[in-house]
Amino acid sequence: MSTPGTSFYSGFTRLCKGLAVVLVGGHIVVQLFPSAIAYVALIPARTIPFAWNLLTAGYIEQSVSGVFASTIGLLFIGKLLEPVWGSREFLKFIFVVNFLTSVCVFITAIALYYITTQENYLYMPLSGFHGVLSGFLVGIKQIIPDQELPLLKIKAKWLPSLTVLLSIAVSFFTLESVKYLPTIIFGTYISWIYLRYWQRKPETKLKGDPSDDFAFSTFFPEFLRPVIDPISSIFHRMLCGRTEASNEAQGYTLGGAPLPGSDPIEASRRRERGARALEERLATERLASAGSAEEALKDATENV
């Protein structure tokens, strides 16, 4: 018989468990050996000789709250995304988003130093998994955009936008916003670029998600989209070598036939897989909860 909450705390993939061990292990190492932070965290002034910290920084949490939040987020969001994407693609997403986010944070820190001439931007150790966690929220936006979150009463598609907005708001009340804000912003943007243009689909052999429901402007309220679309088209042109207008005119076609996966049908299938995976998780958890309640009632009756 299932114990209370068994299903809720089970079903984690082996890959996510392994990555969770890496996060916890990294935190323990820097706590036992504080000098190690100089070699594994992103310290812009030392990145040129210690270039590997662009890879390692994302897996090092310096605080207990950070490692707790990152581990919980990885396990629970990972068990939703990994079955939809596949383990290999899930790991590739984490690697690419983590590395490119670190590169962007490094460039930002150098730029801030030259603008302000404050050396703390060069020597502040930056690390944490929150860039990838922000990217996970973009993945949720892609696969189950219209799923309403029971506690927050908002649709999943707004999670990345609200996270960035909340992070910016908090930054006005803290002096250490540079430690997390650039990572969250770049993690969100890099993950969208990856899913929008680079992610390979094994079933179609194509890359990206060109659906209108996943356009960059969908991260913003409706009234701002006429302003955002022309700006985002510039970056689209840089990444794809073609404009949104030409894409619409061509209809993502090849020889007059639509490319597989480039129409709303493929996007709909992806959302259906995501929604199905979520429903299966929720159904399993409800069954386990019901079984636990029956067992508790039975035990109470026997005790009486």
Kinemage of the C-alpha trace (Angstrom):
@kinemage 1
@onewidth
@group {chain A} dominant
@subgroup {mainchain}
@vectorlist {calphas} color= white
{ca met a 1} P 0.000 0.000 0.000
{ca ser a 2} L 1.313 3.468 -0.887
{ca thr a 3} L 2.382 5.786 1.883
{ca pro a 4} L 1.204 9.406 1.935
{ca gly a 5} L 2.792 11.467 -0.801
{ca thr a 6} L 4.701 8.490 -2.253
{ca ser a 7} L 3.784 9.293 -5.855
{ca phe a 8} L 4.428 12.993 -5.413
{ca tyr a 9} L 7.988 12.268 -4.312
{ca ser a 10} L 8.614 9.518 -6.846
{ca gly a 11} L 8.835 9.224 -10.613
{ca phe a 12} L 12.035 11.256 -10.825
{ca thr a 13} L 14.208 10.225 -13.751
{ca arg a 14} L 17.668 8.764 -13.271
{ca leu a 15} L 19.192 11.660 -15.187
{ca cys a 16} L 17.559 14.225 -12.919
{ca lys a 17} L 18.636 12.288 -9.836
{ca gly a 18} L 22.201 12.209 -11.148
{ca leu a 19} L 22.194 15.955 -11.830
{ca ala a 20} L 20.723 16.552 -8.368
{ca val a 21} L 23.663 14.652 -6.881
{ca val a 22} L 26.006 16.919 -8.864
{ca leu a 23} L 24.306 20.039 -7.465
{ca val a 24} L 24.359 18.791 -3.876
{ca gly a 25} L 27.905 17.480 -4.239
{ca gly a 26} L 29.128 20.790 -5.682
{ca his a 27} L 27.591 22.669 -2.770
{ca ile a 28} L 29.214 20.357 -0.237
{ca val a 29} L 32.626 20.731 -1.898
{ca val a 30} L 32.604 24.543 -1.794
{ca gln a 31} L 31.428 24.464 1.823
{ca leu a 32} L 34.192 22.078 2.895
{ca phe a 33} L 36.829 23.765 0.727
{ca pro a 34} L 35.904 27.472 0.360
{ca ser a 35} L 38.994 28.139 -1.777
{ca ala a 36} L 37.512 25.868 -4.468
{ca ile a 37} L 34.991 28.573 -5.328
{ca ala a 38} L 37.783 30.483 -7.090
{ca tyr a 39} L 38.168 27.604 -9.551
{ca val a 40} L 34.587 26.492 -10.180
{ca ala a 41} L 32.512 29.699 -9.927
{ca leu a 42} L 32.425 32.341 -12.654
{ca ile a 43} L 34.871 35.067 -11.630
{ca pro a 44} L 35.196 37.312 -14.714
{ca ala a 45} L 38.749 38.479 -13.916
{ca arg a 46} L 39.907 34.836 -13.813
{ca thr a 47} L 37.832 33.387 -16.601
{ca ile a 48} L 40.491 33.775 -19.262
{ca pro a 49} L 42.958 31.386 -17.554
{ca phe a 50} L 40.153 29.365 -15.900
{ca ala a 51} L 37.813 29.107 -18.880
{ca trp a 52} L 36.241 25.917 -17.549
{ca asn a 53} L 34.270 27.955 -15.020
{ca leu a 54} L 31.943 28.878 -17.879
{ca leu a 55} L 30.855 25.234 -17.691
{ca thr a 56} L 31.113 24.540 -13.971
{ca ala a 57} L 29.590 27.745 -12.542
{ca gly a 58} L 26.027 26.733 -13.403
{ca tyr a 59} L 26.240 23.598 -11.247
{ca ile a 60} L 27.660 25.277 -8.133
{ca glu a 61} L 25.239 26.589 -5.522
{ca gln a 62} L 26.862 28.674 -2.800
{ca ser a 63} L 23.905 28.742 -0.377
{ca val a 64} L 21.731 26.091 1.234
{ca ser a 65} L 18.564 27.786 -0.045
{ca gly a 66} L 20.016 27.860 -3.539
{ca val a 67} L 20.904 24.175 -3.672
{ca phe a 68} L 17.524 23.262 -2.156
{ca ala a 69} L 15.522 25.311 -4.685
{ca ser a 70} L 17.636 24.135 -7.627
{ca thr a 71} L 17.407 20.469 -6.652
{ca ile a 72} L 13.642 20.597 -6.113
{ca gly a 73} L 13.113 22.503 -9.364
{ca leu a 74} L 15.306 20.090 -11.318
{ca leu a 75} L 13.581 16.972 -9.993
{ca phe a 76} L 9.976 18.125 -10.328
{ca ile a 77} L 10.217 20.071 -13.603
{ca gly a 78} L 12.611 17.515 -15.047
{ca lys a 79} L 10.148 14.657 -14.625
{ca leu a 80} L 7.738 16.634 -16.795
{ca leu a 81} L 10.134 17.808 -19.521
{ca glu a 82} L 12.463 14.827 -19.913
{ca pro a 83} L 9.779 12.303 -20.991
{ca val a 84} L 8.626 14.763 -23.690
{ca trp a 85} L 12.067 15.734 -24.998
{ca gly a 86} L 13.981 12.541 -24.308
{ca ser a 87} L 16.979 12.161 -21.981
{ca arg a 88} L 19.601 13.065 -24.575
{ca glu a 89} L 17.853 16.241 -25.667
{ca phe a 90} L 17.090 17.182 -22.067
{ca leu a 91} L 20.780 16.911 -21.131
{ca lys a 92} L 21.816 18.796 -24.267
{ca phe a 93} L 19.392 21.601 -23.404
{ca ile a 94} L 20.884 21.930 -19.917
{ca phe a 95} L 24.452 21.953 -21.244
{ca val a 96} L 23.843 24.523 -23.988
{ca val a 97} L 21.697 26.870 -21.878
{ca asn a 98} L 24.120 26.703 -18.952
{ca phe a 99} L 27.214 27.394 -21.081
{ca leu a 100} L 25.773 30.204 -23.210
{ca thr a 101} L 24.181 31.842 -20.172
{ca ser a 102} L 27.574 31.860 -18.457
{ca val a 103} L 29.169 33.410 -21.546
{ca cys a 104} L 26.541 36.173 -21.607
{ca val a 105} L 26.924 36.812 -17.863
{ca phe a 106} L 30.707 37.027 -18.307
{ca ile a 107} L 30.360 39.606 -21.107
{ca thr a 108} L 27.823 41.575 -19.038
{ca ala a 109} L 30.149 41.667 -16.011
{ca ile a 110} L 33.036 42.927 -18.143
{ca ala a 111} L 30.780 45.578 -19.688
{ca leu a 112} L 29.560 46.715 -16.259
{ca tyr a 113} L 33.148 47.033 -15.081
{ca tyr a 114} L 34.091 49.295 -18.002
{ca ile a 115} L 30.937 51.364 -17.536
{ca thr a 116} L 31.197 51.791 -13.754
{ca thr a 117} L 34.936 51.057 -13.145
{ca gln a 118} L 33.883 49.069 -10.058
{ca glu a 119} L 36.180 46.086 -9.599
{ca asn a 120} L 33.611 44.055 -7.698
{ca tyr a 121} L 32.069 43.151 -11.061
{ca leu a 122} L 35.344 41.444 -11.969
{ca tyr a 123} L 35.930 39.520 -8.742
{ca met a 124} L 32.423 38.624 -7.547
{ca pro a 125} L 31.994 34.811 -7.738
{ca leu a 126} L 28.882 34.102 -9.811
{ca ser a 127} L 27.297 30.675 -9.880
{ca gly a 128} L 24.012 28.808 -9.634
{ca phe a 129} L 21.547 26.630 -11.506
{ca his a 130} L 18.854 29.322 -11.708
{ca gly a 131} L 19.649 30.104 -15.356
{ca val a 132} L 18.729 26.559 -16.365
{ca leu a 133} L 15.686 26.597 -14.067
{ca ser a 134} L 14.494 29.721 -15.895
{ca gly a 135} L 14.997 27.820 -19.124
{ca phe a 136} L 12.878 24.955 -17.809
{ca leu a 137} L 10.005 27.410 -17.399
{ca val a 138} L 10.351 28.313 -21.078
{ca gly a 139} L 10.119 24.600 -21.864
{ca ile a 140} L 6.898 24.400 -19.851
{ca lys a 141} L 5.583 27.410 -21.760
{ca gln a 142} L 6.270 25.550 -24.992
{ca ile a 143} L 4.667 22.192 -24.224
{ca ile a 144} L 1.721 23.121 -21.973
{ca pro a 145} L 1.105 26.872 -22.500
{ca asp a 146} L -2.588 26.821 -21.616
{ca gln a 147} L -2.320 24.557 -18.568
{ca glu a 148} L -3.574 26.479 -15.537
{ca leu a 149} L -1.480 26.128 -12.413
{ca pro a 150} L -3.755 25.079 -9.524
{ca leu a 151} L -2.160 27.219 -6.804
{ca leu a 152} L -1.268 30.360 -8.737
{ca lys a 153} L -4.354 30.368 -10.980
{ca ile a 154} L -2.316 31.487 -13.992
{ca lys a 155} L -1.507 29.773 -17.270
{ca ala a 156} L 1.865 28.083 -17.621
{ca lys a 157} L 2.821 30.268 -20.588
{ca trp a 158} L 3.283 33.253 -18.260
{ca leu a 159} L 5.725 31.548 -15.883
{ca pro a 160} L 8.948 32.728 -17.620
{ca ser a 161} L 7.706 36.306 -17.983
{ca leu a 162} L 6.540 36.540 -14.366
{ca thr a 163} L 9.822 35.071 -13.105
{ca val a 164} L 11.866 37.675 -14.974
{ca leu a 165} L 9.516 40.468 -13.918
{ca leu a 166} L 9.634 39.419 -10.259
{ca ser a 167} L 13.432 39.143 -10.386
{ca ile a 168} L 13.715 42.661 -11.811
{ca ala a 169} L 11.352 43.998 -9.141
{ca val a 170} L 13.354 42.359 -6.343
{ca ser a 171} L 16.594 43.764 -7.759
{ca phe a 172} L 15.510 47.277 -6.736
{ca phe a 173} L 15.580 46.213 -3.084
{ca thr a 174} L 18.871 44.312 -2.968
{ca leu a 175} L 22.490 45.194 -3.642
{ca glu a 176} L 23.362 41.714 -4.907
{ca ser a 177} L 21.045 41.547 -7.889
{ca val a 178} L 24.041 41.120 -10.199
{ca lys a 179} L 24.483 37.643 -8.708
{ca tyr a 180} L 21.183 36.364 -10.052
{ca leu a 181} L 19.401 38.823 -12.364
{ca pro a 182} L 21.610 38.532 -15.486
{ca thr a 183} L 21.628 34.748 -15.125
{ca ile a 184} L 17.829 34.557 -14.980
{ca ile a 185} L 17.324 36.954 -17.901
{ca phe a 186} L 19.910 35.291 -20.141
{ca gly a 187} L 18.799 31.808 -19.088
{ca thr a 188} L 15.271 32.640 -20.184
{ca tyr a 189} L 16.337 34.211 -23.484
{ca ile a 190} L 18.954 31.587 -24.419
{ca ser a 191} L 16.526 28.767 -23.712
{ca trp a 192} L 13.912 30.397 -25.936
{ca ile a 193} L 16.492 30.757 -28.735
{ca tyr a 194} L 17.455 27.109 -28.333
{ca leu a 195} L 13.874 25.829 -28.419
{ca arg a 196} L 12.815 28.262 -31.133
{ca tyr a 197} L 15.703 27.700 -33.560
{ca trp a 198} L 18.091 24.919 -32.540
{ca gln a 199} L 16.266 22.022 -30.875
{ca arg a 200} L 16.190 18.998 -33.161
{ca lys a 201} L 13.021 16.978 -33.544
{ca pro a 202} L 13.870 13.301 -34.157
{ca glu a 203} L 10.457 12.630 -35.694
{ca thr a 204} L 10.848 15.326 -38.380
{ca lys a 205} L 14.652 15.820 -38.616
{ca leu a 206} L 14.025 19.555 -38.397
{ca lys a 207} L 15.059 22.224 -35.930
{ca gly a 208} L 13.119 24.624 -33.775
{ca asp a 209} L 9.536 25.615 -33.147
{ca pro a 210} L 8.335 28.266 -35.636
{ca ser a 211} L 4.762 28.351 -34.331
{ca asp a 212} L 3.215 31.759 -33.671
{ca asp a 213} L 2.274 30.648 -30.148
{ca phe a 214} L 5.971 30.454 -29.280
{ca ala a 215} L 7.095 33.736 -30.830
{ca phe a 216} L 9.212 36.062 -28.693
{ca ser a 217} L 6.377 38.568 -28.443
{ca thr a 218} L 4.243 35.982 -26.590
{ca phe a 219} L 6.364 36.658 -23.507
{ca phe a 220} L 4.803 40.129 -23.369
{ca pro a 221} L 1.252 41.420 -22.870
{ca glu a 222} L -0.898 41.680 -25.982
{ca phe a 223} L -0.737 45.487 -26.220
{ca leu a 224} L 3.105 45.432 -26.410
{ca arg a 225} L 3.375 42.855 -29.191
{ca pro a 226} L 3.101 45.336 -32.106
{ca val a 227} L 6.199 47.028 -30.687
{ca ile a 228} L 8.090 43.824 -29.839
{ca asp a 229} L 7.528 42.012 -33.153
{ca pro a 230} L 9.579 44.394 -35.358
{ca ile a 231} L 12.461 44.287 -32.855
{ca ser a 232} L 12.412 40.509 -32.541
{ca ser a 233} L 12.366 40.157 -36.339
{ca ile a 234} L 15.857 41.694 -36.416
{ca phe a 235} L 17.226 38.907 -34.223
{ca his a 236} L 15.214 36.380 -36.206
{ca arg a 237} L 16.933 37.596 -39.353
{ca met a 238} L 20.322 37.234 -37.661
{ca leu a 239} L 19.613 33.688 -36.510
{ca cys a 240} L 17.775 32.358 -39.526
{ca gly a 241} L 18.847 34.573 -42.398
{ca arg a 242} L 15.273 35.367 -43.276
{ca thr a 243} L 12.505 37.624 -42.025
{ca glu a 244} L 9.211 36.710 -40.449
{ca ala a 245} L 7.506 38.146 -43.514
{ca ser a 246} L 9.344 35.816 -45.854
{ca asn a 247} L 8.546 32.868 -43.580
{ca glu a 248} L 4.871 33.707 -43.703
{ca ala a 249} L 4.976 34.150 -47.455
{ca gln a 250} L 6.754 30.834 -47.951
{ca gly a 251} L 4.719 29.104 -45.270
{ca tyr a 252} L 7.848 27.171 -44.291
{ca thr a 253} L 7.652 25.242 -47.506
{ca leu a 254} L 10.004 23.062 -49.472
{ca gly a 255} L 9.156 22.639 -53.114
{ca gly a 256} L 5.681 24.013 -52.477
{ca ala a 257} L 4.937 21.503 -49.694
{ca pro a 258} L 4.843 22.471 -46.024
{ca leu a 259} L 7.804 21.269 -44.029
{ca pro a 260} L 6.906 18.580 -41.480
{ca gly a 261} L 6.745 20.017 -38.010
{ca ser a 262} L 6.632 23.622 -39.251
{ca asp a 263} L 2.871 23.970 -39.047
{ca pro a 264} L 0.510 24.227 -36.081
{ca ile a 265} L -0.072 20.453 -36.151
{ca glu a 266} L 3.428 19.707 -34.869
{ca ala a 267} L 3.118 22.356 -32.162
{ca ser a 268} L -0.243 20.875 -31.189
{ca arg a 269} L 1.263 17.393 -30.947
{ca arg a 270} L 4.035 18.690 -28.709
{ca arg a 271} L 1.504 20.319 -26.399
{ca glu a 272} L -0.583 17.151 -26.354
{ca arg a 273} L 2.458 15.111 -25.297
{ca gly a 274} L 3.240 17.618 -22.576
{ca ala a 275} L -0.350 17.748 -21.358
{ca arg a 276} L -0.564 13.944 -21.413
{ca ala a 277} L 2.626 13.613 -19.377
{ca leu a 278} L 1.322 16.137 -16.843
{ca glu a 279} L -2.077 14.453 -16.621
{ca glu a 280} L -0.449 11.062 -16.046
{ca arg a 281} L 1.628 12.482 -13.211
{ca leu a 282} L -1.378 14.156 -11.613
{ca ala a 283} L -3.551 11.050 -11.989
{ca thr a 284} L -0.896 8.869 -10.367
{ca glu a 285} L -0.548 11.309 -7.491
{ca arg a 286} L -4.339 11.456 -6.985
{ca leu a 287} L -4.557 7.647 -6.901
{ca ala a 288} L -1.724 7.463 -4.396
{ca ser a 289} L -3.360 10.119 -2.228
{ca ala a 290} L -6.686 8.297 -2.353
{ca gly a 291} L -5.002 5.024 -1.404
{ca ser a 292} L -3.191 6.708 1.464
{ca ala a 293} L -6.453 8.196 2.756
{ca glu a 294} L -8.163 4.795 2.635
{ca glu a 295} L -5.274 3.202 4.496
{ca ala a 296} L -5.334 5.912 7.157
{ca leu a 297} L -9.096 5.506 7.584
{ca lys a 298} L -8.719 1.741 7.863
{ca asp a 299} L -5.975 2.089 10.483
{ca ala a 300} L -8.077 4.549 12.457
{ca thr a 301} L -11.042 2.156 12.383
{ca glu a 302} L -8.906 -0.748 13.558
{ca asn a 303} L -7.494 1.336 16.407
{ca val a 304} L -11.005 2.188 17.565
